[in-house]
């Protein structure tokens, strides 16, 4: 077995067990508020990234509230964004059934969308509106799926309605993966028909890479369609910008 993969597997397993033990101990003391769940998830994600030796850089200021919308490259994005800032996520309902990670998502306060039920979208918009009143941002991947990073797909506007209804600011954010060798970014992405387990197995053996996250300024929009179009264009533009390390905050836990 690849020595890097073996080392990361052992470290990852240890970090995952530690995360859930810490959560269970917190729950024994008293019920956790949504904000406390987001704070727990941030600590857990930082521990997981540290365990497998993956770093991230931040450009701009992570928002402290409102809706954040981003392109989506893989489930790893959740680790990076949560490590960068305490936040809630909106996720497809299938994630609830993933081994371990489904339980972790529920523990962290994730809102789940059943894309096969129209009524689910209306319920999720209401849940999002309630969360947008809290001092923790809510993060949405409006492309509706993860991609290979070659382009930013059209942002679906439906869930933007939660920010319109509550007059919450919307911040565009972009993420990209920067391999430390000549590996293309797309080989690190999880998209199409790739299985979760096979991608994780490949990632554990991959050369170390850095995730770069760029945050735009928060804007209050008047309608969901203009919000979706404007933020999609901003994210696409940020993805093409050259990194400026002097202005970047480098983070490795």
C-alpha positions in Angstrom: 0.0 0.0 0.0 1.1 3.5 -0.7 2.9 4.8 2.5 1.3 8.2 2.2 -2.2 6.6 1.9 -1.6 4.4 4.9 -0.3 7.2 7.1 -3.3 9.4 6.1 -5.8 6.6 6.6 -4.6 6.0 10.2 -4.5 9.7 11.0 -7.9 10.4 9.4 -9.6 7.5 11.2 -8.2 8.8 14.5 -9.4 12.4 13.8 -12.9 11.2 12.8 -13.3 9.1 16.0 -12.0 12.0 18.1 -14.5 14.5 16.5 -17.6 12.4 17.3 -16.4 11.6 20.8 -16.1 15.3 21.5 -19.5 16.0 20.0 -21.0 13.2 22.1 -19.5 14.6 25.3 -20.8 18.1 24.5 -24.3 16.6 23.9 -24.2 14.9 27.3 -23.8 18.2 29.0 -26.8 19.9 27.3 -28.4 20.3 23.9 -26.3 22.3 21.5 -27.6 25.4 19.7 -27.2 25.7 15.9 -24.3 28.1 16.4 -22.5 25.8 18.8 -23.0 23.0 16.2 -21.3 25.2 13.6 -18.4 25.9 15.9 -18.0 22.2 16.6 -18.0 21.5 12.9 -15.3 24.1 12.4 -13.1 22.5 15.0 -13.7 19.0 13.6 -12.9 20.1 10.0 -9.7 21.7 11.1 -8.7 18.6 12.9 -9.5 16.4 9.8 -7.4 18.7 7.5 -4.6 18.7 9.9 -4.7 14.9 10.1 -4.2 14.4 6.4 -1.8 17.3 5.9 -3.8 19.5 3.6 -3.6 23.2 3.8 -5.7 26.1 2.7 -5.3 29.8 2.0 -7.9 32.6 2.4 -8.1 35.8 0.3 -10.5 38.4 1.5 -12.6 38.4 4.7 -14.8 35.5 5.5 -18.3 36.9 6.3 -19.7 36.5 9.8 -23.4 36.2 8.7 -25.6 36.1 5.6 -25.6 33.8 2.6 -22.3 32.6 1.0 -22.5 31.1 -2.4 -19.6 29.2 -4.1 -18.6 26.9 -6.9 -18.3 23.3 -5.9 -15.4 20.9 -6.6 -15.9 18.0 -4.2 -17.1 17.1 -0.7 -13.6 18.4 0.4 -15.0 21.9 -0.1 -17.1 21.4 3.1 -13.9 20.8 5.1 -12.2 23.8 3.7 -15.0 26.3 4.1 -15.9 25.1 7.6 -12.3 25.3 8.6 -12.1 28.9 7.3 -15.3 30.0 9.1 -18.0 28.6 11.3 -21.0 28.1 9.0 -24.0 26.0 8.1 -24.4 24.1 4.8 -27.2 23.2 2.5 -26.7 19.7 1.1 -28.5 17.1 -1.0 -30.5 14.7 1.1 -28.4 11.7 0.0 -25.6 12.9 2.2 -27.6 11.9 5.3 -27.1 8.3 4.3 -23.3 8.5 3.9 -21.3 6.4 6.5 -20.0 8.7 9.3 -20.1 11.8 7.2 -23.9 11.9 7.2 -24.0 11.8 11.0 -21.3 14.5 11.1 -23.3 16.7 8.7 -26.4 16.3 10.9 -24.4 17.1 14.0 -23.1 20.2 12.3 -26.5 21.6 11.6 -26.6 20.9 7.8 -29.9 21.6 6.1 -30.9 18.8 3.7 -32.6 19.3 0.3 -34.5 16.5 -1.3 -34.2 17.4 -5.0 -36.8 14.9 -6.0 -39.6 16.7 -4.0 -40.8 20.1 -4.9 -42.2 20.7 -1.4 -38.7 20.1 0.0 -37.4 23.3 -1.7 -40.0 25.5 -0.1 -39.3 24.0 3.3 -35.6 24.4 2.9 -36.0 28.1 1.9 -37.9 28.7 5.1 -35.2 26.8 7.1 -32.5 28.9 5.5 -34.4 32.1 6.2 -34.5 31.1 9.9 -30.8 30.4 9.9 -29.9 33.7 8.2 -31.0 35.5 11.4 -28.1 33.8 13.2 -24.6 35.2 13.6 -23.1 32.5 11.5 -23.2 32.4 7.7 -25.0 29.8 5.6 -23.1 28.3 2.7 -24.8 27.2 -0.5 -23.4 25.5 -3.7 -25.9 26.8 -6.3 -24.5 24.9 -9.2 -26.4 22.0 -7.7 -23.5 19.5 -8.2 -19.8 19.3 -8.0 -17.8 19.8 -11.2 -14.3 19.3 -12.6 -13.4 23.0 -12.1 -13.1 23.8 -15.8 -16.0 26.2 -15.6 -18.5 27.6 -13.1 -21.9 26.3 -14.0 -25.1 28.3 -14.0 -26.3 29.1 -10.4 -29.8 27.9 -9.7 -31.7 30.8 -8.2 -34.4 29.0 -6.1 -32.7 28.9 -2.8 -31.5 32.5 -3.1 -35.1 33.4 -2.2 -34.2 32.9 1.5 -31.8 35.9 1.4 -34.2 38.0 -0.6 -37.0 37.3 2.0 -34.8 38.3 4.9 -32.8 41.1 3.2 -29.6 39.2 4.1 -26.4 40.0 2.4 -25.0 37.5 -0.2 -21.3 37.0 -0.5 -19.7 35.3 -3.5 -16.9 32.9 -2.8 -14.6 30.8 -5.0 -12.6 27.8 -4.3 -9.8 26.1 -6.3 -7.3 23.3 -5.6 -3.7 24.0 -6.3 -1.6 20.8 -6.5 2.0 20.9 -5.4 3.1 19.1 -8.5 2.0 19.1 -12.2 -1.3 17.3 -11.4 -4.3 19.0 -13.0 -6.9 20.4 -10.6 -9.6 18.2 -12.1 -7.9 15.0 -10.9 -8.6 16.2 -7.3 -12.3 17.1 -8.0 -15.2 14.7 -7.3 -17.7 14.9 -10.1 -19.8 12.9 -12.5 -20.2 9.2 -11.7 -17.1 8.9 -9.5 -17.8 7.0 -6.3 -17.2 8.6 -2.9 -15.1 5.8 -1.6 -12.9 5.5 -4.7 -12.3 9.3 -4.8 -11.4 9.4 -1.1 -9.0 6.4 -1.6 -7.4 8.3 -4.5 -7.1 11.5 -2.6 -5.4 9.9 0.4 -2.6 8.7 -1.9 -2.4 12.0 -3.9 0.4 14.5 -3.5 -0.3 17.3 -1.0 -2.3 20.2 -2.4 -3.6 23.5 -1.2 -7.1 24.8 -1.4 -7.4 28.5 -2.1 -10.6 30.3 -1.0 -11.5 33.8 -2.2 -14.3 35.8 -0.6 -16.1 38.7 -2.2 -17.9 41.6 -0.5 -21.4 41.0 0.8 -24.2 42.5 -1.3 -27.9 42.8 -0.7 -29.9 41.9 -3.8 -33.5 42.8 -4.8 -34.4 39.5 -6.5 -33.1 35.9 -6.6 -32.4 35.7 -10.3 -30.2 38.8 -10.4 -28.5 37.5 -7.2 -27.8 34.2 -8.9 -26.5 35.7 -12.1 -24.3 38.3 -10.4 -22.7 35.9 -8.0 -22.1 33.3 -10.6 -20.2 35.9 -12.7 -18.2 37.0 -9.7 -17.2 33.5 -8.7 -16.2 32.7 -12.3 -14.1 35.9 -12.3 -12.4 35.1 -9.0 -11.5 31.6 -10.3 -9.5 33.2 -13.0 -7.6 35.7 -10.8 -3.9 35.1 -10.1 -3.2 34.4 -6.4 -1.5 37.2 -4.5 0.2 35.5 -1.6 1.2 38.8 0.0 -2.5 39.7 0.6 -3.5 36.1 1.5 -3.9 34.7 4.9 -2.2 31.3 5.0 -3.8 28.8 7.3 -2.6 25.3 8.2 -3.9 23.7 11.4 
